[in-house]
């Protein structure tokens, strides 16, 4: 795809530095190469997951939960005018910067910053045509608070595109990555012993959200739902033999177990 012409300097939304000497100075060449491979792999599914919910072409885009910068490169490829990525963790810039340069986006208007969306909403209202979030909302503890913070960031006509994958009761909902539904049928002490490197994230960084919880949050904040879809769990055929062990530990609806992801396009009345 031909690289889009960068936005004029006065309209560029890159309000933060795109370099982080502290986070990149400790990275080896192999570290950077590994991160670049990760970004390339993660981008592959974004046309399917995010594009039907929000097209970045010609838009000033905010990426909520930018991580390594996957959605930033994807947005640039898709013809965005500018992109700001924010994350609560300190983003690592070097791998994305190298990829952007390699793909001809060296002059593209973008930035990554460690930032809370609530603070951004206070300081930079009405700056974005599109907010995208991929694989983040299953980690958000305050769904309504985040959705409300996104609201003033949008311009008239602005939209929010959200894709949340690995919902809590799905086969991969524990984000442990070994067997199906292990977070539901294994005892907590077994999980801690077998997944010590994942234990903190398992305990602290997953909100146990269901599709119903997410839809209720949208309803509570008064969002207009322009699209809403769910994807069934591809491992459902493996669920039946595990139900006895799962139900011995907790109450769970097979309906929640059957949904692995939700996707939506939303806005609010003032954005129509």
Secondary structure, 3 states (H helix, E strand, C coil): CCCCCCCCHHHCCCCCCCCCHHHHCCCCHHHHHHHHHHHHHHHCCHHHHCCCCCCCCCCEEEEECCCCCHHHHHHHHCCCCEEEEEECCCCCCHHHHHHHHHCCCCCCCEEEEECCHHHHHHHCCCCEEEEEEECCCCCCCCHHHHHHHHHCCEEEEEEEEEEEECCCCCCCCCCCCCCCCHHHHCCHHHHHHHCCCCHHHHHHCCCCCCHHHHHHHHHHCCCEEEEEEEEECCCHHHCHHHHHHHHCCCCCCHHHHCEEEEEEEEECHHHC
